[in-house]
């Protein structure tokens, strides 16, 4: 009976803000790729049909509906919410699952108005980018959802402290495309492309670039690291992402100026946005993420899956990924001395680097696959639907 129930079709509608190359968007794509369309017909809604990976969603044949708004406090936004509710009534999905603040606030009320049986919201960070008002709004909206999925225990704890119902919050950790990360990728060709010496020690940071990611702290540490590891190079991969293009331009200029002031311009490379992260990781000896706040960062998972040692800050869900001294090294956020010490320790000790990298790869292989993420997600949907059916049957029996 249980096996038959597990194989029963389930229609799912996912709602995202847009399709940029961010941690959430890549996780949603990786999860969606696990859905067998014969058993789990899948469709998407979004607020902006734009972003670097939008075409990848369309190429897979998934239906994508756009509900554009310029700001929430407007008649047009209210109209778009009502439009989504109308479309959901016609489409009749069994599950609506939304991701992060704007998607949650937009689609959860619409799904409730449409009578969708299972409504799931996702919160994938510690709210550092939200205003106090936005935090209150999200708390109210998520109160309308049947479940709230988070990707780290740290986020679950933060939400409970903020007044969320503990029984509603379910932890499903990120997945990784483990087969893509091959140790046989041509290390020499990557370094040739980046014009880095074959024998250099390469420290790589992969992230959206903004002040919360701590890139300035890495830059400040570079002169001290070079004093101890003279053949070190630093590759920073990712776009500057802030609220406006003017802020992005100003922050980009600031980082460039700081690199010049520190006198390390010849050893620090900014690649901008790249989609070939496995290829780039092949060039690295060490991955670093000096963030001030995180959820469960993809960049750490990807580096560990590639067999790289990782030095990262002890914030958010990172300690749930890295076992200190075994599968990586943790440092306090904003602590330059600790960052310098950990980076130089790994770069100067090939045996330690290899041991940590191998342990990191095994940790990701054993617990952070998209298949595992998919199975846990489907199980959650079915649990909610079963609860709803039991409640309906109970009400029907009481009314008989």
Beta strands, then each sheet from edge to edge (+ up, - down):
strand 1: 12-16
strand 2: 42-46
strand 3: 63-66
strand 4: 95-99
strand 5: 118-122
strand 6: 147-150
strand 7: 169-171
strand 8: 201-206
strand 9: 232-237
strand 10: 268-272
strand 11: 286-289
strand 12: 309-313
strand 13: 329-331
sheet 1: 3+ 2+ 1+ 4+ 5+ 6+ 7+
sheet 2: 10+ 9+ 8+ 11+ 12+ 13+
end
